[in-house]
């Protein structure tokens, strides 16, 4: 860690978020303060409507808070322009979603290369190394329709690492997978954390998947309850 680098990669202070539904403002977050250390695996849990996905989206710059402060790797996310926010996401964050979000007409290799192309490079060697890292070295030219759900999620994980971001954000990464495959995916996430120090913040509804985290934060009604 450099002398200018904070111990915390994510810092949230008094974060509120409300959505307007008709004439009413419905609160999703009610003053969340939370820090995530570099190299930590943090799990967010809570019932539907507790605010965990909203919080995850705010950390990832996919949504904006109604008020509060959000810092990611030293950047004030709330004050960034759309262009700078997009650049921050591409270079410092990797995203893994429940439904994989792969491009159906791209091969596994091409899907992994997408974030690279968006910052102006196409590093085939790096993409191949990442697919090998996630156990898909023999599936590089396969399309998503030719891969199992677990394999598609492994491609998504490889893609999330394409630009070597310090932070991985996962939203129900194992939600569409069977139990055995879910464990395999989470073991891979834990391995990446151990070997590369990648920080991971993820949401799950499955208590078994929370056991891979260093710390679990429970939410209810838009607040942290533990």
N, C-alpha and C positions, 0 to 999 in steps of 0.2 A: 504494500500500500504506500503510495506517495505521501509526502507530508501534507499536500493540499487535498488529499482524498479523505472524505468522511468515513467513519466506521460504518455508517448506515448508507445503504444504497437507495432505500425508500424511506421517506419521512412524510407522514401525514399529520397535520395539526388541525383539530377542530373542523373536520370536513363534514359539510352538510350537502345534501342533494334532495331536491324536490322536483316532482314532475307535475305539470299542469294537466288535469283531467277534467274537461268541461270548465267549470268555473272554480274548481277546487285545486289547491296545491297539495299533492300527496307526498309526504316525506318518505324518502327511501333510506337516507342516512341522516343521523341526528347527532352530529358532533363526534366523529371518530378521530381519535389520535392514535397513531400506530407507527412504529419504526421497525424496519427490516434490516438486519445486519448483512454485510457482504458475506457470501458463502453460506447463507442460511437457507434451509428449505422450510418455508412457512405454508401451512395449510389453513384455509378459511373454511369453516363449517357453520351450518345453521339451517333452519327450515326454509322452505320456499318463502320468498318475500322478506327474508331477514336483512337483505342488503349486501350480501357477500359478492354477487356478480357485479352489482353497481360499483362496489368498492374496487373490485378487480379492474373494471373498465376505466375507472378514474386513474388508477395507478398506470394503466397502459396508455393513457391519453386518448382512449376511445370515447370517453364522455368527460364532461367538465363539471366540477362541483358548483353548487349554488353559492357557496362561500367556503373559505378555508384555504390552507396552504398544502401544496403537493410538490415535493422535491423528489426527483429521480436522478441518481448519479450526479448530483450537484446542479441539476437544471430545474428551474422553477417552471413546472409543466403548465401551470395555470396561465402564465404570462406569455407563453410562446405563441408565435404566429402559426397558422396552419402549416406553412412550408417548413418552419423549424421543428414543429412537432412531428411532422412526417419523417423528417431526417433523424430526429431523436429515436423514433420507433424503429426505423430501419437499422440504425447503427448500434443501439444500446438495448433493444428488447427483441425477444423472440416470442412468438405466440403459438400456442398449441390449443386447438379447439376440440370440442366433443365430436363434431361431425367432420373432422380432418381438414376440410376446406382446400382440398387439392384440386388442381385444374385437370379436368377429365381428359383433355386432348393433349396433355403433356406427359412425358414419361416420368418415372421417379427421378431420374437425373435432372430433367428439365424443371421439375417442380422445385427441387432443392436449389437450383440456380436462380430462381425468380428474384429473391431478395438481393442477390449479388448484382443482377442486371439492373435493378432499380437504383443502385448506387454507382452504376457505370462500369461494372466489371463482370466477367464471366469466367470464373476460375473452375474449370472442369476438374482439375486435380483435387482441389479442395472439396468439391461436391462428391466426387467418388470416394474420398477418404471418409466423409461424413456418412455416406450410405454404408460403407464397410463398418464404420463404428457402431451403427445401429443394427448390424447384422443383415444388411441387404445388399452386400457386394455382388451377389449373383442375380439381382432383380433390377439393375439400374435402367434397363431399357423396357421395363414393363410399365403398362399404363395402370392407373388406379383400379379400373374394372378387372384387371388381371391379378390384383392383390387382395389378400384377406384384410379384414378390418384392422387386425393388429399390425399387419405390414404397412397399411396405409398410415396408421398413427406413427409408426417408426419413420416413415418418409416425412411426416409433418414435424417430427422432432428434429430430424436431420435438417430440414428447411429452417427451423427456428434457430439453428446454430450457424447458419450459412455465413453471417457477417460477424461471427464470434462475439455476440452480445454478452454483457455481464449479467443480464437478467432474463429469465424465462418466465412467461406468464401462461398459466394453464387453466382453462375453464372446462371442468368436468372431462378431463383427458381420457378417462376410462369409462365414461358414461354409456358408450355404445358397445362396449367390449365384454366378453365373457370373463368369468373370474380368473381363469388361468392366464389369459392374455393380459388382463388388467394388472396382475402381479408382475408379469414380464415387462410391461411398459413402465411401471413405477420403479422396478428394480433398475431399469435402464436410466431413468431420471436420477435415481440415487447414485448410480455409478458415475454419471456425468458430473454430478456435484462433487463427489469424492475426488475424482481424477483431475477435474478442470476448475473446481472452485466456483462453478456457476451458481448464482443465486436463483432460487425457484420459489415463486409464489403461485399457489394453485387452489382452486375451489373443488371440493368434492362433497357429495352427499353420503358417501360410503365410509363408515368409520374404519373399515379395514384398510382403505387406501390412505387414511390419515396417519397410519403408523410409520409411513416412510418419511414423515416430516420431522424436523428437529423441534418444531413448536407448532401447536395447533391453537388457532384463535377462533373462539365460538362467537357467533353473532345472533342477535334476535331483535326484531323491530328496529333495525337500523343502528344498533349500538353494539359495541364489544362488551360481552358479558363475563369474560374471564381475564 
